[in-house]
Amino acid sequence: MFFLILLNVVLNIYVHGDYEKIFKKKENVLYISNHQSSVDWIITNMLAVHQGSLGHIRYVLKSDLKWIPFYGFYFQQHGCIYVRRNDKGDIDRVEKGMRQIEYNGLPVWLVIFPEGTRFNPINNQDAIQRSRLFAQEKGLVPFDYVLYPRTGATVAAIKALKHKLDAVYDITIMYNQTYDHQQQIRLTAPSMAGKLTIIYTDASIPILGLEL
């Protein structure tokens, strides 16, 4: 268990599953996770810190983030890869970014949120409905708490970096305050922005480590 204070969020973090893989040795990693909140980024960084790999993180990011002052430019210079949703050129950009990572020869934690957007039951119902419609069209069981993943970047990463990567870390982040048991409805995950009150919450993180 870890204890973390993030601006207005006090967070108890419980990790289980294959977490010892992260803490025992440095690895070149493809890190895939569900995405609900700005806190997810901090949890990713925290796990990387425990492997001594914080400076090796490279994110696949939606292109809108490149316009954030300072950070957008920094992410690009740091080797992060910007993509645009439903853009046919995305795979080309991802593959180019992967080749650059391979060429650099540096250790890497490549972080992908395959859902492509945050799971937010209050403000992003359109994405949830699209995910359920996709499942129905493909004859799949709809997900209730995550979105169906977009696989393009993940597949491209494994193909391009198969000789570099040591493992895939499959992470599912769960916050204890995201379900109202009385009304039986899903709630929004805690965020670092937009709230003046202190939020006390727990995050449970099952980790599945797959060697390549």
Phi and psi in degrees as a GROMACS rama.xvg file:
@    title "Ramachandran Plot"
@    xaxis  label "Phi"
@    yaxis  label "Psi"
@TYPE xy
-125.265  155.459  PHE-2
-122.62  128.936  PHE-3
-138.689  137.422  LEU-4
-114.232  120.55  ILE-5
-122.94  93.9802  LEU-6
53.6467  -93.9023  LEU-7
-110.293  10.9369  ASN-8
-118.845  120.057  VAL-9
-99.4659  119.356  VAL-10
-126.19  122.365  LEU-11
-93.4343  126.572  ASN-12
-114.516  123.131  ILE-13
-112.263  123.2  TYR-14
-112.675  143.319  VAL-15
-152.064  173.917  HIS-16
91.5576  -134.069  GLY-17
-90.1709  36.0119  ASP-18
-65.3759  -25.2255  TYR-19
-62.9517  -27.2881  GLU-20
-60.8037  -37.9017  LYS-21
-70.4442  -37.5297  ILE-22
-86.9723  -15.0349  PHE-23
-85.3477  -38.7736  LYS-24
-153.412  157.933  LYS-25
-76.1848  139.625  LYS-26
-139.976  156.308  GLU-27
-85.2084  124.078  ASN-28
-132.244  141.654  VAL-29
-100.509  116.083  LEU-30
-108.152  116.272  TYR-31
-119.117  139.138  ILE-32
-151.314  154.145  SER-33
-69.7398  166.361  ASN-34
-140.901  117.476  HIS-35
-124.078  -25.4158  GLN-36
-158.212  163.907  SER-37
-63.8653  -21.1982  SER-38
-66.2208  -26.4802  VAL-39
-55.3857  -38.8724  ASP-40
-62.4552  -41.8673  TRP-41
-66.532  -39.0953  ILE-42
-62.6157  -41.7604  ILE-43
-59.1487  -47.3299  THR-44
-62.315  -38.9546  ASN-45
-62.5732  -44.0372  MET-46
-63.6801  -39.5722  LEU-47
-64.6927  -37.2014  ALA-48
-58.7421  -40.1666  VAL-49
-70.3566  -11.477  HIS-50
-105.721  1.07769  GLN-51
69.7958  30.6309  GLY-52
-120.847  17.5766  SER-53
-57.4202  -42.2789  LEU-54
-73.0396  -4.4653  GLY-55
-100.478  1.06669  HIS-56
-71.6899  132.954  ILE-57
-129.242  126.732  ARG-58
-101.11  146.93  TYR-59
-94.1335  117.413  VAL-60
-122.124  150.673  LEU-61
-70.9886  144.837  LYS-62
-63.1413  -25.0265  SER-63
-58.3537  -28.1297  ASP-64
-71.2279  -16.7896  LEU-65
-70.8109  -13.1728  LYS-66
-89.6135  -1.25819  TRP-67
-70.2472  124.698  ILE-68
-52.7672  136.99  PRO-69
67.8296  -56.633  PHE-70
-64.6045  -41.3335  TYR-71
-58.4798  -44.6403  GLY-72
-67.5162  -41.5951  PHE-73
-61.6584  -46.0273  TYR-74
-57.8868  -43.2792  PHE-75
-65.0714  -44.1779  GLN-76
-67.4536  -25.4476  GLN-77
-82.4204  -4.19463  HIS-78
97.2912  11.2955  GLY-79
-73.1513  158.649  CYS-80
-117.756  122.226  ILE-81
-92.5399  136.187  TYR-82
-131.722  155.659  VAL-83
-115.334  132.287  ARG-84
-62.0935  135.383  ARG-85
62.356  21.6614  ASN-86
-94.9976  124.902  ASP-87
-65.2173  -19.3759  LYS-88
-83.8459  -1.96226  GLY-89
-57.7714  -47.6757  ASP-90
-61.4033  -38.6672  ILE-91
-61.7364  -42.5638  ASP-92
-66.1585  -40.6807  ARG-93
-64.0827  -46.7324  VAL-94
-63.0195  -38.2807  GLU-95
-63.4694  -43.0462  LYS-96
-63.2108  -38.3577  GLY-97
-65.6414  -41.3533  MET-98
-62.1705  -36.502  ARG-99
-66.4582  -40.24  GLN-100
-61.9024  -43.4914  ILE-101
-64.3595  -42.551  GLU-102
-65.4457  -37.9414  TYR-103
-63.1862  -31.2327  ASN-104
70.8608  14.8472  GLY-105
-92.6547  155.33  LEU-106
-59.4174  153.597  PRO-107
-147.898  140.608  VAL-108
-114.235  102.691  TRP-109
-91.9819  115.646  LEU-110
-105.026  124.385  VAL-111
-127.643  130.995  ILE-112
-100.649  93.4242  PHE-113
-64.5322  -18.5744  PRO-114
-64.4432  -24.5384  GLU-115
85.1019  -14.0939  GLY-116
-161.154  169.668  THR-117
-76.4654  143.907  ARG-118
-81.7627  104.073  PHE-119
-130.318  103.174  ASN-120
-68.5788  -13.285  PRO-121
-94.2473  -49.3404  ILE-122
-105.197  -3.9385  ASN-123
-136.185  47.6342  ASN-124
-64.5346  -29.1709  GLN-125
-58.8372  -44.7879  ASP-126
-65.091  -38.0984  ALA-127
-66.0737  -42.5784  ILE-128
-66.9675  -38.0758  GLN-129
-63.5945  -38.1704  ARG-130
-64.4019  -43.2898  SER-131
-67.8973  -38.2155  ARG-132
-64.8229  -41.5728  LEU-133
-59.0831  -43.7351  PHE-134
-61.5831  -43.518  ALA-135
-63.7396  -42.4234  GLN-136
-64.6592  -32.5889  GLU-137
-93.3961  1.95971  LYS-138
70.8995  29.7972  GLY-139
-105.531  159.704  LEU-140
-77.5729  123.614  VAL-141
-62.8192  144.256  PRO-142
-86.8234  145.05  PHE-143
-97.4724  -27.751  ASP-144
-123.07  -2.11724  TYR-145
-140.488  166.333  VAL-146
-96.0971  153.169  LEU-147
-64.0981  134.388  TYR-148
-73.5795  149.919  PRO-149
-91.8508  122.367  ARG-150
-95.1244  -7.984  THR-151
-55.8957  -52.0448  GLY-152
-67.2716  -37.7425  ALA-153
-65.1985  -46.2106  THR-154
-62.9315  -43.8335  VAL-155
-61.8318  -38.55  ALA-156
-65.6454  -44.9273  ALA-157
-65.735  -40.3152  ILE-158
-64.6313  -44.6267  LYS-159
-75.3385  -31.6411  ALA-160
-114.704  19.3123  LEU-161
-60.6991  -27.3403  LYS-162
-88.7331  -8.95224  HIS-163
-102.148  -38.1137  LYS-164
-73.3928  139.566  LEU-165
-94.1008  -29.8332  ASP-166
-161.195  160.55  ALA-167
-110.722  127.594  VAL-168
-101.922  116.693  TYR-169
-100.116  109.968  ASP-170
-113.266  134.685  ILE-171
-123.002  117.121  THR-172
-96.5613  127.783  ILE-173
-125.934  127.851  MET-174
-103.949  139.23  TYR-175
-74.4568  -14.549  ASN-176
-101.237  24.8582  GLN-177
-105.862  16.7397  THR-178
-143.885  129.077  TYR-179
-95.0516  106.488  ASP-180
-71.6628  -27.1801  HIS-181
-71.3625  -47.9659  GLN-182
-88.5763  -10.5067  GLN-183
56.0158  51.0879  GLN-184
-131.47  154.378  ILE-185
-83.9433  140.432  ARG-186
-112.826  167.372  LEU-187
-75.0183  141.171  THR-188
-69.3206  154.115  ALA-189
-63.5134  147.328  PRO-190
-129.247  157.791  SER-191
-83.0508  -8.81427  MET-192
-122.384  154.65  ALA-193
84.9856  5.13485  GLY-194
-131.293  140.775  LYS-195
-97.1564  -17.8672  LEU-196
-91.341  155.151  THR-197
-77.6071  132.481  ILE-198
-107.047  127.465  ILE-199
-105.96  122.622  TYR-200
-149.86  163.685  THR-201
-114.921  146.31  ASP-202
-123.493  126.672  ALA-203
-107.197  128.595  SER-204
-127.588  94.709  ILE-205
-74.5689  132.573  PRO-206
-117.797  125.785  ILE-207
-112.503  116.686  LEU-208
-102.906  122.362  GLY-209
-114.676  119.355  LEU-210
-76.3769  146.225  GLU-211
